[in-house]
Amino acid sequence: MPVVFRYKGYSFFFFSNERIPREPIHIHVRKGEALAKIWLVPSIKLAENYGFITSELKEILKVIE
């Protein structure tokens, strides 16, 4: 899982071969035990969230944008 960016303890990463059929382009974000998946196309939006609070998600989405 290549990490493409680190910010304030958040790791932004992707998996090179995820699912078949392939999902739309997205990125994963982890900080501690919390994990989220963010769609990048057709627009930036939350796909899954496990443990992040609303304020963290807002910051993550802003950083990705």
FENSUL-V437191 format. One record per backbone hydrogen bond with DSSP energy under -0.5 kcal/mol. NH is the residue of the N-H (numbers start at 1). CO is the residue of the C=O. Records with the same first field share a line. If there is no record, write none. Layout:
BEGIN
NH->CO, CO
END
This chain:
BEGIN
2->14
4->2, 12
5->12
7->10
10->7
11->30
12->5, 10
13->11, 28
14->2
27->38
28->13
29->36
30->11
31->34
34->31
35->50
36->29
37->48
38->27
39->45
40->25
41->25
45->39, 43
47->37
48->37
50->35
56->53
57->53
58->54
59->55
60->56
61->57
62->58
63->59
64->60
65->61
END
